[in-house]
């Protein structure tokens, strides 16, 4: 992502972001990303694979820091091993206190790992991923 400083709302237009988080948990990320112009979907880790297959989001944001036990890592791994969703970029949000979170995120298949950032940092990372060359999607 080095070299990208996307801030144009046009990048977000017609782009869908799937946020995987605990069901019933309200966070600032969906509202902020919607405000930035992204189409936002939300799913818990159990239904995330089905939602990703059905809606084919442009980017998936997984809030590892708030998911129970290993469910976040399992969701990322499942998304990256299924042919229909493997090409979708995944951003893993980890706790600042997590010492091995970045290593785990990469091992699970996350494309980008961010310590629980400010919403504007997430929007910037998503826009940068949308500017990456498109991977073939099935």
Secondary structure, 3 states (H helix, E strand, C coil): CCCCCCCCHHHHCCCEEEEECCCCCCCHHHHHHHHCCCEEEEECCCCHHHHHHHHCCCEEEEEHHHCCCCHHHHHHHHHHHCCCCCCCEEEEEECCCCCCHHHHHHHHCCCEEEECCCHHHHHHHHHHHHHCCCCCCC
